[in-house]
Amino acid sequence: MGIFLKRQVRRIATCVLVVACLSCFAVANEQTILFVDDADILYRAGSERKIQPAQKRAQPVIADAKPWELAIGYCSVHRRPDTGEYQAWYQAYAGGRAKDPTRRVVLCYATSRDGIVWEKPDLDLFDFNDQKKTNIVLVGNGGRSVNYGAAVVHDESEKNPQRRYKLAYWDFVDVEGKQVPGLCVAFSPDGIHWEKFEAPPRLQGAYGEPGQPPLVSESASSPKQRPAISDVIDLMIDPNNGRYVIYSKTWIDGPQGDRFWKRAVVRTESSDFINWSEPIVVMVPTDDDFGQLHGAPVFDHHGVYFSLVQRLDFGGYDRGGTGNMPSELATSRDGIQWQRPFQEKMFLPVSGDGKSFDAGCLWTNGTPVILQDEIRFYYGSYPSWNSDFDSSTTGIGVASIPRDRFAALQPRDEYAQVTLKPQLLTRDAKMRMNAAAESGQIQVELLSEGGYRIPGFTKADAIPIKGDQLDHQVQWREKKISDLPVGKYQIRLHLENAKLFAITVTRPST
């Protein structure tokens, strides 16, 4: 290569590098702070936090219309980012209606263009009694008991196209002539055609009757560790580390040490979806909590782990209580240590009247659909724990909240202020606020990292935020953030008869 040509190649390479670097500067970094906890708050005065219950549609969006849909429970929903098409997987219980024991509980499939009107395709995969074409995409092993679960995730990072969709569920597997219960997994290229991973359960589960735990010398045929997983399997992909995580129902021992007293929640994780860590206990009912924690599906949103806890109204050994199961919202910053600040008011309530399809039991999941202006939560349901399924309606329902409005900070009386921990503000950084101030206002003040007011950015300088919007623009009368030196600042929010849900800071990358 001649000297001139070499120089030209270097110049081109340099130009490409410069363009690449400039494009990096053009990319904005966004941070949304949700006010569901105090993780980003330095302190606050005069405020209180209130849960914002999701609003449910009155009728199911997927109803019980097939012979194998005696009761509809667990479900997962995925909205394809390329087409906007919705895919749903749901568990349908047929029980004694099924002639084939592998059809007593099945995994069904449905699609939708808008997430409200759904279609059940006639697939030629699994029959049911005398009906050849069904929307059944997976059946059980037909062992000692039935399979449970519909925990499906779409794995965008999966390099093997045959394993793009992943399913975790509970079933019994024949191991050397014995029926062993536990975690099973399956893979699919499209969410329709599934291949079971044929092996012993990936984790052995707990199943049995109350009684003292086995002695160490008797534990060889039991799970390696107690409490073990049980027949509620909820799956997520943790976006913070890319690992697969399951939150499963477990059982804790009662006051006299007997097993299977109350339901609680354990957590296990995997890097390959095949080999899973020994479960650890992450959520239990307290001594002051009459009910049980039947399951706790988890999802991550803006750096907060949320759980739609299935709070079952039964006492120990399922004695007493109504059997109703609403959903309580719990939060965590690491997925392991959980807070339950909203126990007094349910995020997804039930009426308990036994009249509507979701009056009693809600089967939540970890796959909400996050749209531009709202978040949708799909759930399976039936009227009560002991419903007469032959005469009761059942199905998949949907509830929603305006985007990011899980909980609000608001004044206890008329005024409150919330001061955030120091936040980095770069040149041309912008702030927008998710707030409702129809009968009041919010003023945003900037303080130095040390907590002193900055001229031009005080409460008096702020343009009041009024009305109800998901994206209020934060502004001052004469100054802009670009007038400030790059650095960390405290953001102080002055509330007057207003509700504050979230604040987003957009920073051009440097």
C-alpha positions in Angstrom: 0.0 0.0 0.0 1.4 3.4 -1.0 2.1 6.2 1.5 -0.7 8.4 0.1 -3.2 5.6 0.3 -2.2 4.8 3.9 -2.7 8.4 4.9 -6.1 8.4 3.3 -7.1 5.3 5.2 -5.9 6.9 8.4 -7.9 10.0 7.7 -11.1 8.0 7.0 -10.6 5.9 10.1 -10.1 9.1 12.1 -13.3 10.7 10.7 -15.2 7.5 11.5 -13.9 7.6 15.1 -14.8 11.3 15.4 -18.4 10.8 14.1 -18.8 7.8 16.4 -17.7 9.9 19.4 -20.0 12.8 18.4 -22.9 10.4 18.1 -22.1 9.3 21.7 -22.5 12.9 22.8 -25.9 13.0 21.1 -27.3 10.1 23.0 -29.3 11.1 26.1 -29.3 9.3 29.4 -32.6 9.2 31.2 -33.2 8.5 34.8 -36.8 8.1 36.1 -37.2 8.2 39.8 -40.4 6.5 41.0 -41.7 7.7 44.4 -42.7 4.2 45.6 -40.0 4.3 48.2 -37.4 6.6 49.7 -34.3 5.2 47.9 -33.6 8.4 46.0 -35.0 10.8 48.7 -32.7 12.6 51.1 -35.6 13.6 53.3 -39.2 14.8 53.1 -41.5 16.8 55.3 -45.3 16.9 55.6 -45.8 14.1 53.0 -47.4 10.7 52.9 -47.3 7.9 50.3 -50.5 6.4 48.9 -50.9 3.4 46.7 -52.7 4.0 43.4 -54.8 0.8 42.7 -55.0 -0.4 39.2 -58.3 -0.1 37.4 -59.8 -3.4 36.2 -61.9 -4.0 33.2 -65.3 -5.4 34.1 -65.2 -8.3 31.7 -62.4 -10.8 30.9 -60.5 -10.2 27.7 -60.0 -14.0 27.3 -63.1 -15.9 28.5 -63.8 -19.6 29.1 -65.2 -20.7 25.8 -63.5 -24.1 25.2 -64.2 -27.5 26.8 -60.7 -27.6 28.4 -61.2 -24.2 30.0 -63.1 -25.2 33.1 -60.9 -22.8 35.2 -58.3 -20.3 33.9 -55.4 -19.4 36.1 -51.8 -18.4 35.5 -50.8 -16.5 32.4 -48.0 -14.6 30.7 -48.3 -11.9 28.1 -45.7 -10.6 25.6 -46.0 -7.7 23.2 -43.7 -8.0 20.2 -41.7 -4.8 19.8 -41.4 -5.2 16.0 -45.1 -5.7 15.2 -47.0 -4.7 18.3 -48.7 -8.1 18.3 -49.7 -9.5 21.7 -49.1 -13.1 22.6 -50.6 -14.8 25.7 -50.1 -18.1 27.3 -52.5 -19.3 30.0 -53.1 -22.3 32.1 -56.5 -24.0 31.6 -57.8 -26.6 34.0 -60.1 -29.3 32.7 -60.0 -31.8 35.5 -62.3 -34.7 35.1 -63.5 -33.5 31.7 -60.3 -34.7 30.2 -60.2 -38.4 29.0 -56.4 -38.2 28.7 -54.7 -37.5 32.1 -52.1 -35.3 30.3 -54.9 -32.9 29.4 -56.1 -32.3 32.9 -54.1 -29.0 33.0 -52.8 -27.6 29.7 -51.0 -24.5 28.4 -53.0 -22.5 25.9 -52.1 -19.8 23.4 -53.9 -16.7 22.2 -53.0 -13.6 20.1 -54.2 -10.0 19.8 -53.6 -6.9 17.9 -54.5 -4.5 20.7 -54.3 -6.5 23.9 -58.1 -6.3 24.4 -59.7 -8.4 21.6 -58.0 -11.9 21.6 -58.2 -14.8 19.2 -57.6 -18.5 20.1 -56.0 -20.1 17.0 -57.0 -23.6 15.9 -53.7 -25.4 16.1 -53.0 -29.0 15.0 -50.7 -29.8 18.0 -52.7 -31.4 20.8 -56.2 -32.7 20.8 -58.7 -32.7 23.6 -61.1 -35.6 23.9 -62.6 -35.8 20.4 -61.6 -32.3 19.2 -58.6 -32.4 17.0 -57.8 -28.7 16.6 -57.3 -26.7 19.8 -55.2 -23.8 21.0 -53.3 -26.1 23.4 -49.5 -25.8 23.0 -48.2 -27.9 25.9 -49.7 -30.8 28.0 -48.6 -32.4 31.2 -46.7 -35.6 31.8 -49.8 -37.3 33.3 -48.1 -38.4 36.4 -49.2 -38.5 40.0 -50.7 -35.0 39.8 -51.2 -32.3 37.3 -48.8 -29.8 35.9 -49.1 -26.1 36.8 -47.9 -22.8 35.4 -47.7 -20.5 32.4 -44.5 -18.6 33.1 -43.2 -17.6 29.7 -40.6 -15.1 28.8 -39.3 -13.9 25.4 -35.5 -13.8 25.6 -34.2 -11.2 23.1 -30.6 -12.0 24.0 -30.8 -15.7 23.3 -28.5 -16.6 20.4 -30.2 -20.0 19.7 -33.4 -19.1 17.7 -34.9 -22.4 18.8 -34.8 -21.2 22.4 -36.0 -17.6 22.0 -39.1 -18.4 24.2 -38.6 -20.0 27.5 -41.2 -21.7 29.8 -40.9 -22.7 33.5 -43.6 -24.8 35.1 -44.3 -27.4 37.7 -44.9 -31.1 36.9 -44.2 -34.6 38.0 -41.4 -36.5 36.2 -40.8 -40.3 36.3 -37.3 -40.8 37.7 -36.3 -44.5 38.1 -39.9 -45.5 38.5 -40.8 -42.8 41.0 -42.9 -39.7 40.4 -40.7 -36.7 41.4 -42.3 -33.2 41.5 -40.5 -30.0 40.7 -39.4 -27.3 38.3 -39.5 -28.2 34.6 -38.5 -26.1 31.6 -39.3 -26.0 27.9 -38.1 -24.0 24.8 -39.7 -22.6 21.7 -38.7 -20.6 18.6 -42.1 -19.0 18.3 -44.1 -19.5 21.5 -46.3 -22.1 19.8 -44.1 -25.1 19.2 -42.5 -26.2 22.5 -39.9 -28.8 23.3 -39.6 -30.0 26.9 -36.2 -30.3 28.4 -36.4 -34.0 29.1 -34.5 -34.6 32.3 -35.3 -34.9 36.0 -36.8 -31.8 37.5 -34.4 -29.0 37.5 -35.2 -28.4 41.1 -37.1 -30.9 43.2 -40.2 -29.5 44.9 -42.0 -30.0 48.1 -45.3 -31.9 48.1 -47.0 -33.8 50.9 -49.0 -33.6 54.1 -48.4 -31.8 57.4 -46.1 -33.4 59.8 -42.6 -33.0 61.3 -39.8 -32.6 58.8 -37.8 -35.7 58.0 -34.7 -36.5 60.0 -31.4 -35.9 58.2 -31.0 -39.6 57.8 -34.4 -39.8 56.1 -34.0 -36.8 53.7 -32.3 -38.6 50.8 -35.4 -38.6 48.7 -36.5 -35.1 49.6 -35.3 -31.7 48.1 -31.7 -30.8 49.0 -32.8 -27.8 50.9 -35.9 -26.6 52.8 -38.0 -24.6 52.2 -38.1 -25.9 48.6 -40.0 -24.7 45.6 -43.6 -25.8 45.1 -46.3 -25.6 42.5 -46.4 -21.9 41.8 -43.6 -20.9 39.4 -43.2 -17.2 38.3 -40.4 -16.3 35.9 -38.5 -13.2 34.9 -35.3 -12.1 33.2 -33.4 -9.7 35.4 -32.4 -6.8 33.2 -29.7 -5.7 35.7 -27.6 -8.9 35.3 -29.3 -10.9 32.5 -30.0 -13.9 34.8 -33.1 -15.9 34.8 -35.0 -15.7 38.1 -37.9 -17.7 39.5 -40.0 -16.7 42.4 -41.8 -19.8 43.6 -44.4 -20.6 46.2 -43.0 -22.5 49.2 -44.3 -23.8 52.5 -43.1 -22.8 56.0 -43.5 -24.7 59.2 -46.1 -24.0 61.8 -46.0 -23.0 65.5 -45.3 -26.6 66.5 -42.9 -27.3 63.6 -45.3 -29.1 61.4 -44.7 -28.7 57.6 -47.1 -27.1 55.1 -48.5 -24.6 57.5 -48.5 -21.4 55.3 -47.4 -20.5 51.9 -44.4 -18.1 51.4 -42.0 -17.2 48.6 -38.5 -18.5 47.6 -36.1 -17.3 44.9 -33.8 -19.2 42.6 -31.7 -18.1 39.6 -29.8 -19.4 36.6 -27.4 -18.3 33.9 -28.4 -21.0 31.4 -32.1 -21.8 32.3 -31.1 -25.4 33.0 -29.1 -25.3 36.2 -30.7 -23.4 39.1 -29.4 -22.2 42.4 -30.8 -23.7 45.7 -33.9 -21.6 46.6 -33.6 -19.0 49.3 -36.5 -17.6 51.3 -37.3 -13.9 50.3 -40.9 -13.3 51.5 -42.9 -14.8 54.4 -46.2 -13.9 56.1 -45.5 -12.3 59.5 -47.0 -13.4 62.8 -49.3 -10.4 62.5 -50.4 -11.4 59.0 -53.4 -13.7 59.1 -53.2 -14.6 55.5 -50.6 -16.4 53.3 -48.4 -15.4 50.4 -49.5 -17.7 47.6 -47.1 -16.4 45.0 -45.1 -13.3 44.1 -44.4 -12.7 40.4 -41.7 -10.0 40.0 -40.8 -7.4 37.3 -38.2 -4.6 37.1 -39.2 -1.1 36.1 -36.9 2.0 36.3 -34.6 0.2 38.7 -37.3 -0.9 41.1 -38.3 -4.5 41.5 -42.1 -4.8 41.9 -44.0 -7.9 43.0 -47.7 -8.4 42.5 -48.0 -10.6 45.6 -50.9 -13.0 45.7 -52.2 -12.5 49.2 -54.4 -15.5 50.1 -56.9 -15.0 52.9 -56.5 -18.3 54.7 -55.1 -19.1 58.1 -52.5 -21.8 58.8 -53.2 -25.2 57.1 -55.9 -23.3 55.1 -58.2 -23.0 58.0 -60.5 -20.0 58.4 -60.6 -17.0 56.1 -62.5 -16.4 52.9 -60.1 -17.8 50.4 -60.1 -14.5 48.5 -56.8 -13.6 46.8 -56.2 -10.0 45.8 -52.8 -8.6 44.8 -50.6 -6.6 47.1 -47.8 -4.4 45.6 -44.4 -5.0 47.2 -41.1 -3.3 46.3 -37.4 -4.1 46.4 -34.1 -2.6 45.2 -32.2 -5.9 44.8 -35.0 -8.5 44.3 -34.1 -10.2 47.6 -34.9 -7.8 50.4 -38.5 -6.9 50.1 -40.7 -4.2 51.6 -44.5 -4.4 51.9 -45.6 -0.9 52.6 -49.0 -1.2 51.0 -50.7 -3.9 53.0 -53.7 -1.8 54.0 -54.9 -1.3 50.4 -54.6 -3.8 47.6 -53.1 -2.8 44.2 -55.5 -5.3 42.5 -58.5 -5.7 44.8 -61.3 -8.2 44.7 -64.9 -7.6 45.5 -65.5 -10.9 47.3 -69.1 -11.0 46.2 -68.7 -14.1 44.0 -70.6 -12.6 41.1 -67.9 -11.5 38.7 -65.2 -13.6 37.1 -62.5 -11.9 39.3 -64.5 -11.5 42.5 -62.3 -13.8 44.5 -58.9 -15.1 43.2 -56.4 -13.3 41.1 -53.4 -15.1 39.5 -50.9 -12.4 38.7 -47.7 -12.6 36.7 -44.4 -10.9 36.1 -45.1 -9.7 32.5 -46.9 -6.4 32.5 -47.1 -4.6 29.2 -45.6 -1.1 29.4 -47.0 1.2 26.8 -46.4 4.9 26.1 -49.1 6.2 28.4 -50.2 3.2 30.5 -49.1 0.0 32.1 -51.3 -3.1 31.7 -51.5 -6.0 34.1 -53.0 -9.2 32.9 -54.2 -11.8 35.3 -56.1 -15.1 35.4 -59.1 -15.3 37.8 -62.2 -17.0 39.0 -64.8 -16.0 41.5 -63.6 -17.8 44.6 -61.1 -20.4 45.9 -63.9 -23.0 46.1 -65.9 -22.0 43.0 -68.3 -24.3 41.3 -66.4 -24.2 38.1 -69.2 -25.8 36.1 -71.4 -22.8 36.7 -68.8 -20.0 37.5 -67.2 -17.7 34.9 -63.4 -17.6 34.7 -60.9 -15.9 32.4 -58.0 -13.6 31.8 -58.6 -10.0 33.0 -56.7 -6.8 32.5 -56.1 -3.8 34.8 -54.1 -0.7 34.1 -52.5 2.4 35.6 -51.4 5.6 33.9 -47.7 5.2 33.1 -45.5 5.0 36.3 -48.4 5.8 38.7 -47.9 3.0 41.2 -47.8 5.3 44.3 -48.1 9.0 45.0 -46.3 11.3 47.5 -48.8 14.0 48.6 -49.2 16.5 51.5 -50.7 15.2 54.7 -52.5 18.5 55.0 -51.9 21.2 52.4 -48.1 21.5 51.9 -45.1 19.2 51.7 -41.6 19.3 50.4 -39.5 16.4 49.1 -35.7 16.8 48.8 -33.8 14.3 46.6 -30.3 13.1 47.1 -27.8 15.0 45.0 -28.3 14.3 41.3 -25.9 15.0 38.5 -27.0 17.8 36.1 -25.1 18.3 32.9 -25.4 21.1 30.3 -28.8 21.1 28.6 -30.2 18.6 31.1 -34.0 18.6 31.3 -36.5 17.5 33.8 -40.1 16.5 33.4 -42.6 15.4 36.1 -45.4 12.9 36.3 -47.9 14.7 38.7 -51.5 15.6 39.3 -52.1 19.1 40.5 -55.6 20.0 39.4 -56.4 21.9 42.6 -52.9 22.9 43.6 -49.4 23.2 42.2 -45.8 22.0 42.4 -42.7 24.2 42.3 -39.2 22.8 41.7 -36.2 24.3 43.4 -32.5 23.6 42.9 -30.1 23.5 45.8 -26.4 23.1 45.8 -25.0 19.7 46.7 -24.5 21.1 50.2 -28.1 22.1 50.4 -28.1 25.9 49.8 -30.5 27.7 47.5 -29.3 28.9 44.1 -30.4 32.3 42.8 -32.7 32.0 39.8 -33.7 28.4 40.7 -35.5 29.1 44.0 -39.1 28.2 44.7 -40.1 31.8 43.9 -38.4 31.5 40.5 -40.1 28.3 39.5 -42.9 28.3 37.0 -45.7 26.5 38.9 -46.7 23.1 37.6 -50.5 22.7 37.4 -52.9 20.3 36.0 -52.7 16.5 35.5 -50.0 15.3 33.1 -47.6 12.4 32.7 -44.9 14.8 31.4 -45.0 18.3 32.9 -41.9 20.3 31.8 -39.9 21.7 34.7 -38.9 25.3 34.1 -37.8 28.5 35.8 -38.8 32.0 34.7 -35.4 33.4 33.8 -32.8 30.6 34.2 -32.1 27.3 32.5 -30.1 24.3 33.8 -27.5 25.2 31.1 -26.7 28.3 33.1 -25.4 26.2 35.9 -21.9 24.5 36.1 -22.0 20.8 35.5 -22.3 19.1 38.9 -24.5 17.5 41.5 -27.5 19.4 42.9 -30.3 18.7 45.3 -33.8 18.8 43.7 -36.4 20.0 46.0 -40.1 19.6 45.2 -42.7 21.8 46.9 -46.1 20.3 46.8 -49.4 22.2 47.4 -52.5 20.0 47.2 -50.8 17.9 44.6 -49.7 14.3 43.9 -46.2 13.4 42.8 -45.6 10.1 41.0 -42.3 10.3 39.3 -39.6 12.7 38.0 -37.4 12.1 34.9 -34.0 13.7 34.4 -32.6 13.6 30.9 -28.9 14.2 30.6 -27.0 14.5 27.3 -24.2 11.9 27.5 -20.6 13.3 28.0 
